[in-house]
Amino acid sequence: MRAALALVDEEGAAALSTTRIAARLGVKGPSLYNYVSSRDEIIAGVSDLIVAEMDLDPTVQPWTAALDAWARSYRAALARHPNMVPLLSARPTRSAAALQAYACAFAMLREAGWPEEQVLPVVQSIEYLLIGSALHLNSPHEAAWTDEALPPGLGPLRNAPPDFREQAFETGLTALIRSFQETLDGLRARHDD
């Protein structure tokens, strides 16, 4: 799995194949099938490695701080392996480590008072921000634009500061967590009435 992750990190998602992994390990491709049954199993194993780089500490209080720390840790892990993001986001979660992380996040939200039907939307909202953010971390800022091809009013896009992706992530994460807190406060107020 480490050889597969290194291969994707260095050469991109298209390079992920049993033949290429076997070559890195100095064995023949078919011999890998003694250890893994498919490419999908390799991706799940690599996902376990990436999830192991994330940190969700449900003992951090308040729950919003735990969610914030987890989101930052999650994004940092994806940023270290941006070539894996398309592979991970294009398939259902099958990684044991990822499923355990979900269970931990759900438990933390339940403990904070979130109703059962809200725990998945909260976690997935954060994930959507993280995956979208990670997909664009290394992409070039502007294409070969010509002034005549651009509509007026694009100053913020054309003159974006070098850290605009960080600013966008910070803005989105702050807004999501603040909104989650307000939503939970509203749910508690209705429950108390």
C-alpha positions as CSV (number, residue, x, y, z in Angstrom):
1,M,0.0,0.0,0.0
2,R,2.9,2.3,0.8
3,A,4.4,1.6,-2.7
4,A,1.0,2.3,-4.3
5,L,0.7,5.6,-2.4
6,A,4.3,6.6,-3.3
7,L,3.6,5.8,-7.0
8,V,0.4,7.9,-7.1
9,D,2.1,10.7,-5.2
10,E,5.0,10.8,-7.7
11,E,3.3,10.0,-11.0
12,G,-0.4,10.6,-10.6
13,A,-3.6,8.6,-10.3
14,A,-3.3,7.2,-13.9
15,A,-0.1,5.4,-12.9
16,L,-1.8,3.2,-10.3
17,S,-1.7,-0.3,-11.6
18,T,-0.6,-3.7,-10.2
19,T,2.1,-3.9,-12.8
20,R,3.6,-0.5,-11.8
21,I,3.3,-1.3,-8.1
22,A,4.9,-4.7,-8.6
23,A,7.8,-3.1,-10.5
24,R,8.4,-0.8,-7.6
25,L,8.5,-3.8,-5.2
26,G,10.7,-5.8,-7.5
27,V,8.2,-8.6,-8.1
28,K,6.0,-9.7,-11.0
29,G,2.5,-8.2,-11.2
30,P,0.5,-11.4,-10.7
31,S,2.3,-12.1,-7.4
32,L,0.5,-9.0,-5.9
33,Y,-2.8,-10.9,-6.2
34,N,-1.5,-13.1,-3.3
35,Y,-2.0,-10.0,-1.1
36,V,-4.7,-8.0,-2.7
37,S,-7.7,-9.0,-4.9
38,S,-8.2,-5.8,-6.9
39,R,-7.3,-2.2,-7.7
40,D,-10.2,-1.2,-5.6
41,E,-8.7,-3.0,-2.6
42,I,-5.4,-1.2,-3.2
43,I,-7.3,2.2,-3.2
44,A,-9.0,1.2,0.1
45,G,-5.6,0.3,1.6
46,V,-4.1,3.5,0.5
47,S,-7.1,5.3,1.9
48,D,-6.4,3.7,5.3
49,L,-2.8,5.1,5.1
50,I,-4.1,8.6,4.4
51,V,-6.8,8.4,7.1
52,A,-4.1,7.3,9.6
53,E,-2.5,10.8,8.9
54,M,-5.7,12.5,10.1
55,D,-6.6,13.3,13.7
56,L,-10.1,13.3,15.2
57,D,-9.9,13.8,18.9
58,P,-13.5,13.6,20.3
59,T,-12.2,14.7,23.7
60,V,-11.5,18.2,22.4
61,Q,-14.1,20.6,23.7
62,P,-16.2,22.2,22.6
63,W,-17.3,20.0,19.8
64,T,-16.8,22.9,17.3
65,A,-13.1,22.9,18.2
66,A,-12.9,19.2,17.6
67,L,-14.6,19.5,14.2
68,D,-12.4,22.4,13.3
69,A,-9.2,20.5,14.2
70,W,-10.4,17.4,12.4
71,A,-11.2,19.3,9.2
72,R,-7.7,20.9,9.2
73,S,-6.1,17.6,9.8
74,Y,-8.1,16.0,7.1
75,R,-7.3,18.7,4.6
76,A,-3.6,18.5,5.5
77,A,-3.6,14.8,4.8
78,L,-5.3,15.3,1.5
79,A,-2.8,18.1,0.6
80,R,0.1,15.7,1.2
81,H,-1.4,13.3,-1.3
82,P,-3.4,15.5,-3.9
83,N,-3.1,12.9,-6.6
84,M,-5.1,10.4,-4.5
85,V,-8.0,12.8,-4.0
86,P,-9.8,12.0,-7.4
87,L,-9.4,8.3,-6.7
88,L,-10.8,8.6,-3.2
89,S,-13.7,10.9,-4.0
90,A,-14.8,8.9,-7.0
91,R,-15.7,5.7,-5.0
92,P,-17.8,4.7,-2.1
93,T,-15.9,4.6,1.2
94,R,-14.7,1.0,1.8
95,S,-11.6,1.8,3.9
96,A,-11.9,0.3,7.4
97,A,-10.0,3.3,8.8
98,A,-12.3,5.8,7.1
99,L,-15.4,4.0,8.4
100,Q,-13.9,4.1,11.9
101,A,-13.3,7.9,11.5
102,Y,-16.9,8.3,10.4
103,A,-18.1,6.4,13.5
104,C,-15.9,8.6,15.7
105,A,-17.2,11.8,14.1
106,F,-20.8,10.7,14.4
107,A,-20.3,9.8,18.1
108,M,-18.8,13.2,18.8
109,L,-21.7,15.0,17.1
110,R,-24.3,12.8,19.0
111,E,-22.5,13.6,22.3
112,A,-22.8,17.3,21.4
113,G,-26.5,16.9,21.0
114,W,-27.0,16.5,17.3
115,P,-30.0,14.5,16.3
116,E,-29.3,11.2,14.4
117,E,-30.6,12.5,11.1
118,Q,-28.2,15.4,11.1
119,V,-24.9,13.7,11.9
120,L,-24.2,12.5,8.3
121,P,-25.1,15.9,6.7
122,V,-22.8,17.7,9.1
123,V,-19.9,15.4,8.4
124,Q,-20.5,15.3,4.7
125,S,-20.8,19.1,4.4
126,I,-17.3,19.4,5.9
127,E,-16.0,16.7,3.6
128,Y,-17.4,18.4,0.5
129,L,-15.5,21.6,1.5
130,L,-12.3,19.6,2.1
131,I,-12.4,17.5,-1.0
132,G,-13.2,20.5,-3.2
133,S,-10.4,22.4,-1.5
134,A,-7.9,19.6,-2.0
135,L,-8.8,19.1,-5.6
136,H,-7.8,22.7,-6.3
137,L,-4.7,23.0,-4.1
138,N,-2.2,22.5,-6.9
139,S,-4.2,23.5,-9.9
140,P,-3.0,26.6,-11.8
141,H,-4.8,29.8,-10.9
142,E,-5.5,31.1,-14.4
143,A,-5.7,29.7,-17.8
144,A,-4.4,31.4,-20.9
145,W,-7.0,34.2,-20.6
146,T,-7.1,37.0,-23.1
147,D,-8.7,40.3,-22.1
148,E,-11.2,40.1,-25.0
149,A,-12.4,36.7,-23.8
150,L,-13.2,37.9,-20.3
151,P,-16.4,39.5,-19.1
152,P,-16.0,42.7,-17.0
153,G,-15.9,42.6,-13.2
154,L,-13.4,39.7,-12.8
155,G,-10.9,41.7,-10.7
156,P,-11.1,39.4,-7.6
157,L,-10.4,36.4,-9.8
158,R,-7.7,38.0,-11.9
159,N,-5.9,39.7,-9.0
160,A,-6.3,36.9,-6.5
161,P,-3.5,36.8,-3.8
162,P,-1.2,33.8,-3.8
163,D,-3.0,32.4,-0.7
164,F,-6.5,32.8,-2.0
165,R,-7.1,29.1,-1.7
166,E,-6.2,29.2,2.0
167,Q,-8.5,32.2,2.4
168,A,-11.3,30.4,0.7
169,F,-10.9,27.3,2.9
170,E,-10.7,29.4,6.1
171,T,-13.8,31.4,5.0
172,G,-15.8,28.2,4.2
173,L,-14.8,26.3,7.3
174,T,-15.5,29.2,9.6
175,A,-18.9,29.7,8.0
176,L,-19.8,26.1,8.2
177,I,-18.9,25.6,11.8
178,R,-20.6,28.9,12.8
179,S,-23.7,27.8,10.9
180,F,-23.6,24.3,12.6
181,Q,-23.4,25.9,16.0
182,E,-26.4,28.2,15.2
183,T,-28.3,25.2,13.9
184,L,-27.7,23.1,17.0
185,D,-28.5,26.1,19.2
186,G,-31.8,26.4,17.3
187,L,-32.6,22.7,17.7
188,R,-31.9,22.8,21.4
189,A,-34.1,25.9,21.8
190,R,-37.0,24.2,20.0
191,H,-36.5,21.1,22.1
192,D,-36.5,23.1,25.3
193,D,-39.8,24.8,24.4
